[in-house]
Amino acid sequence: MNAIAARLPLILNELRLPTVKRLWAGLAEQSNKEGWPAERFLAAVMEHELAERETRRLERHRMESQILPGKLLSNFDFTAVPSVSKAHVAALVEGDGWIDQGANLLLFGPPGVGKSHLVCAIGNGLIDRGYRVYFTRTSDLVQRLQLARREMRLPAEITKLDRFDLLILDDLSYVRRDQAETSVLFELIAARYERKSLALTANQPFSGWDQVFPDAAMTLAAVDRLVHHSTIIELNVESYRRRAAASGTVPAPQQPKGKKD
């Protein structure tokens, strides 16, 4: 038995079963004392391995998502935005078929009402359910895609984003068409259309998007693709930060350029 026990760590290393390697001895002792059948012991160690693999996978996916920390449904104040249905949001978190269909999620409202918090909370919930999500400021992604275009690798860069079931573009309204080649944003939208989901937050309604895309035709085409299969959530309430400042609970905020809500 000692010889077998000595070989097991090497075998488990080779098989890449770190949880079994860590726990097998304690479970084997319990199994011997309680007279478990072999299949019960085997199932016990493998269930621990599977559970820890799932935990590690979720941790990796949450880290790669770049989602803002601490943004969860459990700490989102639905009472502050009565126009938003908690049950509807919970259905979005469950996936509800929309992710698998490549549908989109669009959140509108003035700065400071919780759009970023809500969309990140939905993203966190989807990660828990096995989806891969990526969060980025829209202006940062536009710069990334602009660089890829200059280096003649834009299609490859867009394809890299395909590994994410949901791509969250925060603060669309801060992108301006005077940035060189903002048409890369349209190319991303067109490439994901009816295949992979997008979630966007914006301070301005669609009528203000002519400041984002190079021309009216591209603006119309982008809106058409985004809206065709979409859920639209409007958070048209007074800014949380403004309310908090008025009540004296926080100092009046200074809104820096590019600040997320």
C-alpha positions in Angstrom: 0.0 0.0 0.0 2.9 2.4 0.8 4.4 1.8 -2.7 1.0 2.5 -4.3 0.5 5.6 -2.2 3.9 6.9 -3.2 3.2 6.5 -6.9 -0.2 8.2 -6.8 1.0 11.8 -6.6 3.1 11.2 -9.8 0.2 9.6 -11.6 -2.2 12.4 -10.5 0.3 15.0 -11.6 0.6 13.3 -15.0 -3.2 13.2 -15.3 -3.5 16.8 -14.1 -5.8 16.1 -11.2 -4.6 18.5 -8.5 -7.7 18.3 -6.4 -7.7 14.5 -6.3 -4.0 14.7 -5.4 -4.7 17.0 -2.5 -7.8 15.2 -1.2 -7.5 11.5 -2.0 -5.6 10.5 1.2 -8.2 12.0 3.5 -11.1 10.5 1.5 -9.3 7.1 1.3 -9.0 7.1 5.1 -12.6 7.9 5.5 -13.5 5.3 2.9 -11.5 2.6 4.6 -13.1 3.4 8.0 -16.6 3.5 6.7 -16.3 0.6 4.2 -17.3 2.6 1.1 -17.7 0.6 -2.1 -14.9 1.5 -4.6 -17.4 3.3 -6.9 -18.4 5.6 -4.0 -14.8 6.6 -3.3 -14.1 7.1 -7.0 -17.2 9.3 -7.4 -16.3 11.3 -4.3 -12.8 12.3 -5.4 -13.9 13.0 -9.0 -16.8 15.2 -7.8 -14.4 17.3 -5.8 -12.1 17.6 -8.9 -15.0 18.7 -11.1 -16.3 21.2 -8.6 -12.9 22.9 -8.2 -12.3 22.9 -12.0 -15.6 24.7 -12.4 -14.6 27.2 -9.7 -11.2 27.8 -11.4 -12.9 28.2 -14.7 -15.3 30.8 -13.4 -12.5 32.7 -11.8 -10.6 32.8 -15.1 -13.6 33.9 -17.0 -14.4 36.6 -14.5 -10.8 37.9 -14.6 -10.7 38.0 -18.4 -14.1 39.7 -18.5 -12.6 43.0 -17.1 -16.1 43.6 -15.5 -16.1 46.4 -13.0 -15.6 44.8 -9.5 -18.4 44.7 -7.0 -21.2 45.3 -9.6 -23.8 42.7 -8.7 -27.6 42.5 -8.9 -27.6 41.9 -5.1 -26.3 45.5 -4.6 -28.1 47.2 -7.4 -30.8 49.6 -6.1 -33.9 48.7 -8.2 -36.0 51.1 -6.0 -34.1 54.0 -7.5 -35.1 53.1 -11.1 -38.7 51.9 -10.9 -38.9 51.7 -14.7 -36.5 48.7 -14.6 -38.2 45.3 -13.8 -36.1 43.2 -11.4 -37.8 40.1 -12.8 -37.0 41.1 -16.4 -33.4 41.6 -15.5 -33.3 38.3 -13.6 -34.5 36.6 -16.8 -31.7 38.3 -18.8 -29.2 36.9 -16.3 -30.6 33.4 -16.8 -29.7 33.7 -20.5 -33.3 33.4 -21.5 -32.3 32.4 -25.0 -31.1 35.8 -26.1 -27.4 35.1 -25.8 -27.7 31.9 -27.8 -29.6 33.8 -30.5 -27.0 36.6 -30.7 -29.5 39.2 -29.5 -28.5 42.5 -28.0 -29.1 44.6 -24.9 -29.2 48.4 -25.0 -29.3 50.5 -21.9 -30.1 54.2 -22.1 -30.1 57.0 -19.5 -28.3 60.0 -18.2 -24.9 59.8 -16.5 -25.0 58.5 -12.9 -28.2 56.4 -13.0 -26.5 53.0 -12.8 -26.3 51.8 -16.4 -22.7 50.4 -16.0 -23.6 48.8 -12.7 -26.6 47.1 -14.1 -25.0 45.8 -17.3 -21.9 44.5 -15.3 -24.3 42.8 -12.9 -26.0 41.0 -15.8 -22.6 40.1 -17.2 -21.5 38.7 -13.9 -24.6 36.6 -13.7 -24.1 35.3 -17.2 -20.5 34.3 -16.3 -21.9 32.2 -13.4 -24.0 30.4 -16.0 -21.1 29.5 -18.2 -21.1 32.3 -20.7 -18.0 34.3 -21.6 -18.3 38.0 -21.3 -16.0 41.0 -22.0 -16.4 44.5 -20.7 -14.7 47.6 -22.2 -15.2 51.3 -22.6 -16.4 51.8 -26.2 -13.7 54.5 -26.8 -11.0 52.0 -25.7 -12.2 49.3 -28.0 -12.5 51.8 -30.9 -8.8 52.7 -30.4 -7.9 49.0 -30.3 -9.7 48.3 -33.5 -8.3 51.5 -35.2 -4.8 50.2 -34.4 -5.7 46.8 -35.8 -6.9 48.4 -39.0 -3.7 50.4 -39.4 -1.8 47.2 -39.0 -4.0 45.4 -41.5 -5.3 42.9 -39.0 -8.8 44.2 -38.2 -10.7 41.0 -39.3 -8.4 39.0 -37.1 -9.0 41.3 -34.1 -12.8 41.2 -34.6 -12.6 37.4 -34.8 -10.7 37.3 -31.5 -13.7 38.9 -29.9 -15.9 36.1 -31.1 -14.8 33.9 -28.2 -17.0 36.1 -26.0 -20.7 35.3 -26.0 -21.4 38.9 -24.8 -19.4 42.0 -25.5 -20.3 44.9 -23.3 -19.5 48.3 -24.8 -19.8 51.0 -22.1 -20.3 54.7 -22.7 -21.0 54.7 -26.4 -21.8 58.4 -26.2 -18.2 59.3 -25.4 -17.1 58.1 -28.9 -17.0 60.9 -31.4 -16.8 60.6 -35.2 -13.8 63.1 -35.2 -11.8 60.1 -33.9 -10.1 58.6 -37.0 -11.9 55.7 -38.5 -14.8 55.3 -36.1 -16.3 53.1 -38.8 -14.4 50.2 -37.1 -17.2 50.2 -34.5 -19.8 49.7 -37.3 -17.7 46.8 -38.7 -17.7 45.2 -35.3 -21.5 45.6 -35.0 -22.0 44.2 -38.5 -19.7 41.2 -37.9 -21.5 40.2 -34.7 -25.0 40.7 -36.1 -27.3 37.8 -35.4 -24.3 35.7 -34.3 -22.9 37.1 -31.1 -24.5 39.4 -28.5 -23.6 43.0 -27.8 -24.6 45.1 -24.7 -24.3 48.9 -25.0 -24.8 51.7 -22.6 -25.4 55.2 -23.9 -26.3 58.6 -22.5 -27.9 59.7 -25.7 -30.9 58.2 -27.6 -30.5 57.0 -31.1 -31.1 60.5 -32.5 -27.8 61.5 -31.0 -25.7 58.8 -32.5 -25.0 60.8 -35.6 -22.1 62.2 -33.5 -20.6 58.7 -33.3 -20.5 57.3 -36.8 -19.0 59.0 -39.9 -22.3 59.5 -41.8 -26.0 59.2 -41.5 -26.2 56.0 -43.6 -23.8 54.2 -41.3 -25.6 55.5 -38.2 -28.9 54.1 -39.6 -27.4 50.8 -40.5 -25.7 50.4 -37.1 -29.0 51.2 -35.2 -30.9 48.8 -37.5 -28.6 45.9 -36.7 -28.5 46.6 -33.0 -32.3 47.0 -32.6 -33.4 44.1 -34.9 -33.0 41.6 -32.1 -32.7 43.5 -28.9 -33.9 44.3 -25.4 -33.9 48.0 -24.5 -33.8 49.2 -20.9 -34.3 52.9 -20.2 -33.1 54.3 -16.9 -34.6 57.7 -17.2 -34.3 58.9 -13.6 -32.2 61.5 -11.8 -28.5 60.7 -11.4 -27.8 58.7 -8.3 -24.6 60.7 -7.8 -26.6 64.0 -8.0 -29.2 62.8 -5.6 -26.5 61.6 -3.1 -24.7 65.0 -3.4 -28.0 66.9 -2.8 -28.7 64.8 0.3 -25.2 65.6 1.6 -24.1 61.9 1.7 -21.3 62.4 -0.8 -19.5 65.5 -2.1 -20.7 66.9 -5.4 -19.0 64.8 -8.2 -16.6 66.2 -10.7 -17.4 64.5 -14.0 -14.1 63.8 -15.7 -13.9 63.1 -19.4 -14.8 59.5 -20.1 -16.2 58.8 -16.7 -18.4 55.7 -16.4 -21.6 55.7 -14.6 
